[in-house]
């Protein structure tokens, strides 16, 4: 993955990259944003509370949490080594807030999201009539852009999880409502080799069809050189063959990101080619076993890559369904995909090769992110 964090680009599995105030494209999500989200979950903003409502009756909302959005227009030093922020809010004009420590990344012009608690009045001030926005204690602040990216990623993770869970339920029921048969042996798994067209898109299940726009948009965010038709081809293949071979499409997406970042023209120094970086010998073997005619065609490359991944998952899990496969099985399958099953057998697990170790860690990290599982 060539970006510091791919997930800074997500919005329902894709996010058009806006420009920061400095006119530079931001591709990192700061730890401050992760901390901000954790604090917001612990003390969620009061429903319906706005700056306008707060100004009418401050005492009504004492000790309650409010989230404020706006652009930083200036800072100045305050007493007790504090810093005062001048925030041009989105709804209520300019607001002054005091923070104990201003993060280094904060610059004038930066759009911020600020989590505050409405300060309670001092003892003995219960009868004081308060009008206007009262003093507020800043709990946390972060980049509005970073937070928006994280929120969109989380929404997509939940949608993907729901889509996958529905697909699993459908597969278990079977089309006739009968119990899902046990996974077939590797030798009996089959992969046909159609090319994508508007008609073949109808071959997707209802669940996969519903997920199609989100996956397509995400894939386009990985490689913006893809044409709309190319992105459709690849998305169709990811969803169609992931479902056919009982493989989590999010794991497939994570693997392709690590292999090629969805660049079908990618060729490694060792000669591996295509989206899934199939070696020539491996591609020939897959073609012989599956009937694929051109493993370097994008659709067939995805199909072959998923078949190869599923074959390794079968090998190390004993042919278990995707929902029953453990993290250990996935790690071994990824190691075999990268270094070959011979190396996994030789070392009795993930080989001690730096490339393979990093490869497995990277894909697992991306996969967990796409599943919405925190580190």
C-alpha positions, 0 to 999 in steps of 0.5 A: 500500500503506497499511502501512509494510510489508505483508510484516510481515503474512505467514504462508504469504501471511498472518499474523494480526497479534499485539500487541507488548508495548506493546499496539500493533500493529507493522507494520514489520520492522526492518533489524536483522531483515534483518541477523539473518537474514543472520548466521544464514545465515552461521553457522547454529545447531548442529543439536540444540544447546539450553541444556539440552544446553549446560549438561550439557557446555559444552566439547563445544559451544565456538565453536558457534552457538545461537539463544535465544528469550525475553522480556526482563525487565530490563537493567542496566549492566555494566563496559566500557560493556556492557549486561547483559540478563536474558532469560526463556527459553522452555526454560531459565529466566532467562539473563544475556547481555551486549551491547555496544550495546542497540538503541533499540527494545528494551524490557522485555517485548519478545520477542527472538530472540538469536544467540549463540556459545558462548565457548571457554575461555581457553588453559590451561583445557582441563582445567577442568570446566565445568558449567552454561550458560557465557558466550556472545557475542551475535552479533545480536538482533532482535524475535521477532515481526519474525523470525517474520514474515520467516521465514513470508514466506520460506517462502511465497515458496519455496512460491509459487516452486515452485507457479509453476515447476510451473505453467510446466512444466505449461503447457510440456508441455500437457495432452496432453504436447505441446510448448507452442505459442507465445504467441498474438497479443494479438487472439487471447487470450480471457477468458471471464466466469464468476462464481465458485462452488464448481463453478467452483473446479474449473476451476483446475489442480492447481497453482493449486488447491494454491496457492489456500489460501495466496493466499486467506489472503494476500489476506484479510490485505491487506483484512480487510473481505473476507468469506470468499466475496469472498476466494475469488472474488478468489483464484479470479480471480487464479489462473484468469486469471493461468494462462490468460493466462500471467501470473505471479500474484505480479505480478498480486497486486503490481499489485492491492496498488498499485492498490487494496490488494484493495478492490473499492470503491476509486475514484480521483480520476480515476474508476478503479474496482475491484481493478485500478482500470480507467478507464471507457473502458478497461473498455469497451474490454476488455469489447468485446475480451473479452466481459466483461459487467461489468468492475466485478464483482470477478471480471471486474475481476481478469480484465480487469486481468490481460488489460490487463497481459498485453496490455502485456507482449505489446506490449513483449516481442513476445508472449513467454512469461512465463518469457522476459519481462525486467524491462525489459518488466515495467517498460514494461508497468506504466508503460503500465498506469499512464500509458498506452502513449501516454506510454511511446511519447512518452518512449521508456520509463517516463515521467518522471512522479513518480507513474508512476516511483513506481508502477513501483518499488513494484510491482517491489519488492513483486513481488521480495519475493513472489518471494523475491528480495533487494533 
